[in-house]
Amino acid sequence: MTQKLVNQVRSLKTNIELRSIKNSDLRLLQYLRYLAASGDRKVINLDRSFKEISAELGITPETISRALVKLERKGRISRQKNNITLHNWSAS
């Protein structure tokens, strides 16, 4: 019971931190970093729809799609189907 509460508080804290980031590209990148850090990995399998992610981040699915394209062009990520690889993920 206590662990469940701790996880909920941690999740809420993360959500507040993410929503405080005004730039949607950076917000999405930070979200991906949180996902990667939770599993100590650089490749993330997005097993959720853009609609679900957008509801959590407070941005539209279209904005997520555009942000992914921008991040890929900048070399911050690479994508292959639902897998996203973070590049230089420990850096800001």
PyMOL commands that place a pseudoatom at each C-alpha (Angstrom):
pseudoatom trace, name=CA, resn=MET, resi=1, chain=A, elem=C, hetatm=0, pos=[0.000, 0.000, 0.000]
pseudoatom trace, name=CA, resn=THR, resi=2, chain=A, elem=C, hetatm=0, pos=[2.765, 2.418, 0.917]
pseudoatom trace, name=CA, resn=GLN, resi=3, chain=A, elem=C, hetatm=0, pos=[4.716, 1.639, -2.257]
pseudoatom trace, name=CA, resn=LYS, resi=4, chain=A, elem=C, hetatm=0, pos=[1.642, 2.320, -4.359]
pseudoatom trace, name=CA, resn=LEU, resi=5, chain=A, elem=C, hetatm=0, pos=[1.265, 5.722, -2.704]
pseudoatom trace, name=CA, resn=VAL, resi=6, chain=A, elem=C, hetatm=0, pos=[4.948, 6.500, -3.236]
pseudoatom trace, name=CA, resn=ASN, resi=7, chain=A, elem=C, hetatm=0, pos=[4.600, 5.624, -6.928]
pseudoatom trace, name=CA, resn=GLN, resi=8, chain=A, elem=C, hetatm=0, pos=[1.538, 7.838, -7.279]
pseudoatom trace, name=CA, resn=VAL, resi=9, chain=A, elem=C, hetatm=0, pos=[3.295, 10.797, -5.651]
pseudoatom trace, name=CA, resn=ARG, resi=10, chain=A, elem=C, hetatm=0, pos=[6.351, 10.259, -7.858]
pseudoatom trace, name=CA, resn=SER, resi=11, chain=A, elem=C, hetatm=0, pos=[4.139, 10.110, -10.944]
pseudoatom trace, name=CA, resn=LEU, resi=12, chain=A, elem=C, hetatm=0, pos=[2.332, 13.331, -9.998]
pseudoatom trace, name=CA, resn=LYS, resi=13, chain=A, elem=C, hetatm=0, pos=[5.640, 15.089, -9.329]
pseudoatom trace, name=CA, resn=THR, resi=14, chain=A, elem=C, hetatm=0, pos=[6.960, 14.016, -12.733]
pseudoatom trace, name=CA, resn=ASN, resi=15, chain=A, elem=C, hetatm=0, pos=[3.768, 15.163, -14.432]
pseudoatom trace, name=CA, resn=ILE, resi=16, chain=A, elem=C, hetatm=0, pos=[3.987, 18.599, -12.796]
pseudoatom trace, name=CA, resn=GLU, resi=17, chain=A, elem=C, hetatm=0, pos=[7.635, 18.917, -13.817]
pseudoatom trace, name=CA, resn=LEU, resi=18, chain=A, elem=C, hetatm=0, pos=[6.814, 17.963, -17.405]
pseudoatom trace, name=CA, resn=ARG, resi=19, chain=A, elem=C, hetatm=0, pos=[3.888, 20.355, -17.688]
pseudoatom trace, name=CA, resn=SER, resi=20, chain=A, elem=C, hetatm=0, pos=[6.060, 23.212, -16.437]
pseudoatom trace, name=CA, resn=ILE, resi=21, chain=A, elem=C, hetatm=0, pos=[8.214, 22.904, -19.573]
pseudoatom trace, name=CA, resn=LYS, resi=22, chain=A, elem=C, hetatm=0, pos=[6.737, 25.387, -22.047]
pseudoatom trace, name=CA, resn=ASN, resi=23, chain=A, elem=C, hetatm=0, pos=[8.490, 24.144, -25.210]
pseudoatom trace, name=CA, resn=SER, resi=24, chain=A, elem=C, hetatm=0, pos=[6.597, 21.067, -26.447]
pseudoatom trace, name=CA, resn=ASP, resi=25, chain=A, elem=C, hetatm=0, pos=[9.684, 19.547, -28.119]
pseudoatom trace, name=CA, resn=LEU, resi=26, chain=A, elem=C, hetatm=0, pos=[11.621, 19.732, -24.864]
pseudoatom trace, name=CA, resn=ARG, resi=27, chain=A, elem=C, hetatm=0, pos=[8.619, 18.516, -22.882]
pseudoatom trace, name=CA, resn=LEU, resi=28, chain=A, elem=C, hetatm=0, pos=[8.380, 15.415, -25.054]
pseudoatom trace, name=CA, resn=LEU, resi=29, chain=A, elem=C, hetatm=0, pos=[12.148, 14.845, -24.919]
pseudoatom trace, name=CA, resn=GLN, resi=30, chain=A, elem=C, hetatm=0, pos=[12.096, 15.055, -21.135]
pseudoatom trace, name=CA, resn=TYR, resi=31, chain=A, elem=C, hetatm=0, pos=[9.150, 12.629, -21.053]
pseudoatom trace, name=CA, resn=LEU, resi=32, chain=A, elem=C, hetatm=0, pos=[11.175, 10.182, -23.152]
pseudoatom trace, name=CA, resn=ARG, resi=33, chain=A, elem=C, hetatm=0, pos=[14.131, 10.643, -20.807]
pseudoatom trace, name=CA, resn=TYR, resi=34, chain=A, elem=C, hetatm=0, pos=[11.928, 9.819, -17.816]
pseudoatom trace, name=CA, resn=LEU, resi=35, chain=A, elem=C, hetatm=0, pos=[10.763, 6.657, -19.574]
pseudoatom trace, name=CA, resn=ALA, resi=36, chain=A, elem=C, hetatm=0, pos=[14.344, 5.723, -20.386]
pseudoatom trace, name=CA, resn=ALA, resi=37, chain=A, elem=C, hetatm=0, pos=[15.588, 6.444, -16.876]
pseudoatom trace, name=CA, resn=SER, resi=38, chain=A, elem=C, hetatm=0, pos=[12.896, 4.309, -15.319]
pseudoatom trace, name=CA, resn=GLY, resi=39, chain=A, elem=C, hetatm=0, pos=[14.331, 1.316, -17.140]
pseudoatom trace, name=CA, resn=ASP, resi=40, chain=A, elem=C, hetatm=0, pos=[17.931, 2.544, -17.439]
pseudoatom trace, name=CA, resn=ARG, resi=41, chain=A, elem=C, hetatm=0, pos=[17.847, 2.261, -21.205]
pseudoatom trace, name=CA, resn=LYS, resi=42, chain=A, elem=C, hetatm=0, pos=[18.271, 4.333, -24.360]
pseudoatom trace, name=CA, resn=VAL, resi=43, chain=A, elem=C, hetatm=0, pos=[15.699, 2.556, -26.522]
pseudoatom trace, name=CA, resn=ILE, resi=44, chain=A, elem=C, hetatm=0, pos=[12.064, 3.063, -25.619]
pseudoatom trace, name=CA, resn=ASN, resi=45, chain=A, elem=C, hetatm=0, pos=[9.142, 1.115, -27.007]
pseudoatom trace, name=CA, resn=LEU, resi=46, chain=A, elem=C, hetatm=0, pos=[6.129, 3.427, -27.176]
pseudoatom trace, name=CA, resn=ASP, resi=47, chain=A, elem=C, hetatm=0, pos=[3.340, 1.062, -26.283]
pseudoatom trace, name=CA, resn=ARG, resi=48, chain=A, elem=C, hetatm=0, pos=[0.814, 3.873, -25.855]
pseudoatom trace, name=CA, resn=SER, resi=49, chain=A, elem=C, hetatm=0, pos=[-0.975, 5.946, -28.444]
pseudoatom trace, name=CA, resn=PHE, resi=50, chain=A, elem=C, hetatm=0, pos=[-0.111, 9.589, -29.114]
pseudoatom trace, name=CA, resn=LYS, resi=51, chain=A, elem=C, hetatm=0, pos=[-3.578, 10.381, -27.770]
pseudoatom trace, name=CA, resn=GLU, resi=52, chain=A, elem=C, hetatm=0, pos=[-2.752, 8.809, -24.393]
pseudoatom trace, name=CA, resn=ILE, resi=53, chain=A, elem=C, hetatm=0, pos=[0.652, 10.473, -24.227]
pseudoatom trace, name=CA, resn=SER, resi=54, chain=A, elem=C, hetatm=0, pos=[-0.791, 13.827, -25.240]
pseudoatom trace, name=CA, resn=ALA, resi=55, chain=A, elem=C, hetatm=0, pos=[-3.366, 13.657, -22.447]
pseudoatom trace, name=CA, resn=GLU, resi=56, chain=A, elem=C, hetatm=0, pos=[-0.586, 13.066, -19.941]
pseudoatom trace, name=CA, resn=LEU, resi=57, chain=A, elem=C, hetatm=0, pos=[1.630, 15.841, -21.307]
pseudoatom trace, name=CA, resn=GLY, resi=58, chain=A, elem=C, hetatm=0, pos=[-1.089, 18.395, -22.013]
pseudoatom trace, name=CA, resn=ILE, resi=59, chain=A, elem=C, hetatm=0, pos=[-0.271, 18.754, -25.710]
pseudoatom trace, name=CA, resn=THR, resi=60, chain=A, elem=C, hetatm=0, pos=[-2.077, 17.521, -28.820]
pseudoatom trace, name=CA, resn=PRO, resi=61, chain=A, elem=C, hetatm=0, pos=[-1.228, 14.273, -30.639]
pseudoatom trace, name=CA, resn=GLU, resi=62, chain=A, elem=C, hetatm=0, pos=[-0.319, 16.376, -33.683]
pseudoatom trace, name=CA, resn=THR, resi=63, chain=A, elem=C, hetatm=0, pos=[2.149, 18.354, -31.593]
pseudoatom trace, name=CA, resn=ILE, resi=64, chain=A, elem=C, hetatm=0, pos=[3.740, 15.096, -30.424]
pseudoatom trace, name=CA, resn=SER, resi=65, chain=A, elem=C, hetatm=0, pos=[4.088, 13.935, -34.001]
pseudoatom trace, name=CA, resn=ARG, resi=66, chain=A, elem=C, hetatm=0, pos=[5.695, 17.234, -35.076]
pseudoatom trace, name=CA, resn=ALA, resi=67, chain=A, elem=C, hetatm=0, pos=[7.979, 17.242, -32.034]
pseudoatom trace, name=CA, resn=LEU, resi=68, chain=A, elem=C, hetatm=0, pos=[9.202, 13.731, -32.829]
pseudoatom trace, name=CA, resn=VAL, resi=69, chain=A, elem=C, hetatm=0, pos=[10.046, 14.817, -36.372]
pseudoatom trace, name=CA, resn=LYS, resi=70, chain=A, elem=C, hetatm=0, pos=[11.935, 17.878, -35.079]
pseudoatom trace, name=CA, resn=LEU, resi=71, chain=A, elem=C, hetatm=0, pos=[13.834, 15.859, -32.480]
pseudoatom trace, name=CA, resn=GLU, resi=72, chain=A, elem=C, hetatm=0, pos=[14.771, 13.319, -35.133]
pseudoatom trace, name=CA, resn=ARG, resi=73, chain=A, elem=C, hetatm=0, pos=[15.992, 16.038, -37.524]
pseudoatom trace, name=CA, resn=LYS, resi=74, chain=A, elem=C, hetatm=0, pos=[18.117, 17.522, -34.729]
pseudoatom trace, name=CA, resn=GLY, resi=75, chain=A, elem=C, hetatm=0, pos=[19.667, 14.115, -34.057]
pseudoatom trace, name=CA, resn=ARG, resi=76, chain=A, elem=C, hetatm=0, pos=[18.283, 13.881, -30.518]
pseudoatom trace, name=CA, resn=ILE, resi=77, chain=A, elem=C, hetatm=0, pos=[16.353, 10.697, -31.322]
pseudoatom trace, name=CA, resn=SER, resi=78, chain=A, elem=C, hetatm=0, pos=[15.954, 8.115, -34.045]
pseudoatom trace, name=CA, resn=ARG, resi=79, chain=A, elem=C, hetatm=0, pos=[12.774, 6.163, -34.693]
pseudoatom trace, name=CA, resn=GLN, resi=80, chain=A, elem=C, hetatm=0, pos=[11.933, 2.787, -36.080]
pseudoatom trace, name=CA, resn=LYS, resi=81, chain=A, elem=C, hetatm=0, pos=[8.223, 1.975, -35.844]
pseudoatom trace, name=CA, resn=ASN, resi=82, chain=A, elem=C, hetatm=0, pos=[7.333, 2.216, -32.127]
pseudoatom trace, name=CA, resn=ASN, resi=83, chain=A, elem=C, hetatm=0, pos=[10.952, 2.184, -30.934]
pseudoatom trace, name=CA, resn=ILE, resi=84, chain=A, elem=C, hetatm=0, pos=[12.664, 5.464, -30.131]
pseudoatom trace, name=CA, resn=THR, resi=85, chain=A, elem=C, hetatm=0, pos=[16.383, 5.605, -29.498]
pseudoatom trace, name=CA, resn=LEU, resi=86, chain=A, elem=C, hetatm=0, pos=[17.633, 8.531, -27.434]
pseudoatom trace, name=CA, resn=HIS, resi=87, chain=A, elem=C, hetatm=0, pos=[20.973, 10.026, -28.413]
pseudoatom trace, name=CA, resn=ASN, resi=88, chain=A, elem=C, hetatm=0, pos=[23.026, 11.844, -25.791]
pseudoatom trace, name=CA, resn=TRP, resi=89, chain=A, elem=C, hetatm=0, pos=[20.122, 11.218, -23.438]
pseudoatom trace, name=CA, resn=SER, resi=90, chain=A, elem=C, hetatm=0, pos=[22.009, 12.127, -20.285]
pseudoatom trace, name=CA, resn=ALA, resi=91, chain=A, elem=C, hetatm=0, pos=[22.806, 15.607, -21.610]
pseudoatom trace, name=CA, resn=SER, resi=92, chain=A, elem=C, hetatm=0, pos=[20.403, 18.564, -21.493]
for i in range(1, 92): cmd.bond("trace and resi %d" % i, "trace and resi %d" % (i + 1))
show_as sticks, trace
zoom trace
